[in-house]
Amino acid sequence: RLRKFPALATATTINWFTTWPDDALHSLASQSLGDLKDGLEGGGGRDGNGGNNSGNNNGMVDQLSSLFVVCHRTARDLADQYLQIAKRPYYVTPSHFLLLLATYKRLLVRQQSQLSTAKQRYLVGLEKLAQTESSVKGMQEELEALGPRLKQSAIETEALIKTVEEESAAADVIKATVEEEERKAKAEADKVGAIKAECEADLAQAMPAYLSSLKALDTLTKNDITEVKGMKSPPAAVKLVMQAVSILKGLQPTRSKDAAGKYVYDWWETSKRMLSDMYFLESLKTYDKDNIAPEHIEALKPILAAPEFLPAKMKKISQAAAGLCAWVRAMEVYDRVAKVVRPKKEALAKAEAELRIVLAALKEKQDHLASVIARVDGLNRDLRQAKDRSSALAHEAQVCEAKLDRASRLIGGLGGEKVRWKAAAKSLSHQFSRLTGDMALSAATIVYLGAFDGDMRHDALTSWNISCRARAIPCTEKFVFLDALGDKVLLRSWAACGLPNDDVSRTNAVLVFENARWPLMIDPQGQANRWVRNLERSEGVVGGSGGGSGGSGSKKTSNSSNNSSNNSSNNSSAASTTNSNNNNNSGFSNDDSKSNNANKTTTTTATTSDLVILKPPNPTVPASVAAFARSLAAAVSLGKRVLVEGLSEAIDPTLDPLLLKQTFRQAGTLCVRIGDQIVEYDKNFRLYITTRLRNPHYAPQTLAMVCLLNFCITPSGLDDQLLGLIVAKERPDLEEQKAQLISKGAENARRLKATEEEILRVLSSSEGNILDDGEAVEVLQSAKQLADEINQKQKEAVKTEADIDKARVAYQPLAIHASLLFFAVAELATVDPMYTFSLEFFTDLFVKARAETPLHPKVSTRIELLRSRFTLMLFKAVNRALFEKDKLSFALTVAVRLGLSSGRIMPRELRVFLSSGGGG
């Protein structure tokens, strides 16, 4: 063909891209797996159960690389076979091999961590139970030994209590005596205090004058005294003052002659000699004021009565005379007061002497009382210590009894789990030892097998499993993907959300969440779409148009959501039903045309609280593309789930950055470019893509960006769905119970798993002896009770489900018959792509046939009537949609399938018939 365009050949350089050779893939795998050498198990034995042989890890990397090359080559061959068988192109590119290596490393590290943690929890739980069991005997012996000690402690405590009571009574008597003596002493002290206060009150009258005189004396200096002494003719007032001072000091007047020659007594001469004393002022300050002679006071009276003998008047004459005058008057006042106070002082001295005697006697009795109280306090201290010892022993016994109680509850509650936990730990050890191979097979399944049907998946896995064991890579002998990565609790919850209950569909569901790429689900029957909607559904659906983010529109119920989301399929089935009454060939639904028509419409958006449902935009309408990009950007930034449904064979470029996960950091925030805008990338965002095309042809570059999953319905899955539909119509009570049991079973399984994880978490996180942690034991007991209740409910549910299934099994032949007819009709698509009939058309026709079939009380007869009626209606409806040349082939296909199912036709006979060439 290139020769038809010579300019293209001459103006360009031709670069031929061929399949990567095996040695290049092997080298790439060896280099990529080199950092896992220390984490690989086995490598030495063919049984695959060897331990960690670090010396053989290089060989293990080589064997794994060889296995991955085989898986990649097998996947390429499967793609070629699938194109031949199913007419569905699929491309296995080197990017799949790179993804295989990355997926294997991620799965291996994650599963090793999870299994190690789970195993350690089981082992710690078993250790705690074993520790509890071994502690029981010791605690019982300890409790028995505590009994005599508690008894002896009680006897000693009683004796101490009696002694303390006797000593306390004696102390009370002594205390009463001492208190009486204290009252007497206090009365005596009050008496002494009253006398002393009275004396001090009297003295307080004289003391101000005395202190004032002393202050006046302090103002006098030697010069002042010298001035007085040097007076030749002192004033009479000065002489009078000096005479008063001389009298108080006990001096006598000097006898001398006056001018007339008579002898007179001259006080001034005496005064001058007195003033000549250098310690004169000091002698006045230290004067014995308490012992002034009465005759001195008597001699002072005339002087004191003199009107000029006042300090104020003396101050005008002489400062020294004024101070001495004040001192004389102060001495007189003090002596007058002292005469009144002296008897009182004598009485005070006598009273104080008596008080000292009383206090001495009281002190002796108080000392005796203190010694008695100290003895009582010592006894009380001994009593408290004895009581503390008794309390400690009682507490120790109580703790021991509490531990025994906890141990009995722990052993009684979790003792039955020992066997199961041991088996679980052993099973986890075996799983861990097989992780190297099991995760290799799981990674290959995740990366390569999603696009193929169940038979091809089974054949490929069987081949890979044999290759794995042939290379002595530790793996499960009969590897099952769902056993390796399927979580039973999650699978049950997914089944409650409408996931078909067959291995292919359940494997697809696991691949949706395990593959590093976003899923693109081939979903001609719409079951993957319904499952995703139910999985992400919350209350109500808000509908909008024009590419909005779901913020506008009116609330609708879940039923309206399902109706709007499946409008194309409902329209097709309605058209089929309508046209079945008309004799033309338009009673089929072409999914390709439906998808193309969907792309010609405006982009629509529907949201739940976490799910945004989008239709692919029309690339020829810029407004549609812009609305799609806005809705997608809003969902990404808010961390919502997005379901893009009705995809054609071309993916809008707006999705490319999300499919390739081209995130980057901008100002510390994780971002992604969508269209012409940069939005924040929320890690809670998830993307689901579905297509109604039966055999889509996606380009290799598209398959390198997505995880292509074949969600086409399987026979077993269709059997289960049709059985549910039949029973829902014939016995709605049974089907309602079945649906409730599935929902409750999923919830109970989830709660049971969470409860067991909580039990193991508490056991593993508890430090020391678990019996010391009463709260932990209570948590374990309540969790175990809850687990027992859930287990009992599960057993009852299993029994009820078995009874329901027993009643439902009567309708199983009709479901199998209808399933055979559906796949007979589905095979027509291999004759002509136009002969593609939707599952909705099929089920609607079945419901119509049931409505037109007469009722019958006997179930077997009713089923036979339904079988005949539905077969006839389906044959007529499909036959009308076929070209004349294909009607006989369709009739033969239906007849052969029904004959093989009933046993009227043997496979050997059919092979002879098909290979005989029409000979006689």
PyMOL commands that set and color helices and strands:
alter all, ss='L'
color gray80, all
select helices_A, chain A and resi 2-4+6-11+22-39+54-86+94-219+222-229+236-248+267-275+280-285+289-291+294-305+311-317+319-414+417-433+435-448+454-470+481-485+488-496+503-514+527-536+558-565+567-579+591-599+622-638+653-659+700-703+715-730+732-765+770-772+774-826+828-831+839-852+859-880+884-902+907-915
alter helices_A, ss='H'
color red, helices_A
select strands_A, chain A and resi 254-257+263-266+518-522+541-545+555-556+604-607+611-614+641-644+663-666+669-674+677-680+686-691+706-710
alter strands_A, ss='S'
color yellow, strands_A
deselect
rebuild
show_as cartoon
